[in-house]
Amino acid sequence: MSDVCIIGIGIHPFGRTEGVAGIDQGVFAVRTALRDAGLEWRDMQFAYGASDAAGNPDTMVDRLGLTGLQFVNVRNGCAAGGSALFAASSAIRSGEYDIGLAIGFDKHPRGAFDAMPAEYNLPDWYGEAGYMVTTQFFACKIARYMHDHGIGRDTLGRVSVKAFANGTHAPHAWRREPVDLETVLSAPMVSDPYSKFMFCSPAEGGVALILASEAKARALGIAPIRLKAAAMRTRPPGSFEVFAPSIDIARGGTATRTAATAAFAQAGIGPEDIAVAQLQDTEAGAEIMHMAENGFCADGAQEEWLANGWSAIDGRLPVNTDGGCLACGEPIGASGLRQVYENVVQLRGTGGARQVPGTPRTAYSHVYGAPGVSAVTILER
């Protein structure tokens, strides 16, 4: 089976953009991606669009053009963008289409995400106990993980320090000032053990990726980035995921481990073959847990990784080279696609001061969302 290729990328800067609707940020990203590929909107045969709070993505045809293309809306928690990409790649891989778009955008109000228990088939008591506020849930989850695997709070802080340092070099990042370890650790506590610098914030932004078949990319004369794997999985038995009302005594796998295993099998490579990775870091502990769940280190080894700078831009495996969610914020529909955008930048060698050295040839992205959904992609130059 021939590869699916990414031939155009576009992004609207993340953060806060007063007076610009979320859907207009998505339109901006689409137009930027079309210019990047040297194409027109009428050249697109389909689109999959992700948004959680900023309207239906398919309504952007009012602004881009009424060409009659197939346009499907995707809503899948924080994994919405990754799920849209999975669907778009499947549409091309099936042979039904040979060029189309994956689009994600969002515009969230200030404050924590306001999820409702009934939306996740949960009883009212779960919200009344405070666990629909994800800062509470993630704090409980990382506290358990730190206890079980000997992770210290300094390691959480080092994730944030790395994120903000990387974000200073990413034009699309929201937080573009470095923060030192002492400031991170001594900042006001949100949910123990997390200070305010250890959480990302709901944000705004948009990302568009143009996908094509290998034959179409060749016909257009565009040097492609190959999408070697795209896998999306839900939670297995015994997992401990977002909005879980209980945890099994007999622990099982996780949505992330399952998706990662499937993606590596598709690509025919292993974690040791990856040159740069973008991992879901809704909070500092998420990056730590996801390093192990995606197969890049053993549980508990993150202490050594962060202390030695092995996940820095010039380290053994650079992780979240644009600052991740911590520096960019999280517009739900766009966040997973931002990771892939950043990986394309890295594989093209156009990352500037945040460019991974050594001309990387492979890149990995992982996005995770409620209530236990994970999507993984592997790119190759």
PyMOL commands that set and color helices and strands:
alter all, ss='L'
color gray80, all
select helices_A, chain A and resi 22-37+41-43+57-64+77-93+117-120+124-128+134-149+153-167+181-186+196-198+214-220+255-267+271-273+284-293+302-308+324-328+332-348+352-354
alter helices_A, ss='H'
color red, helices_A
select strands_A, chain A and resi 4-15+46-50+70-74+99-107+189-191+194-195+204-213+225-234+276-279+362-369+373-380
alter strands_A, ss='S'
color yellow, strands_A
deselect
rebuild
show_as cartoon
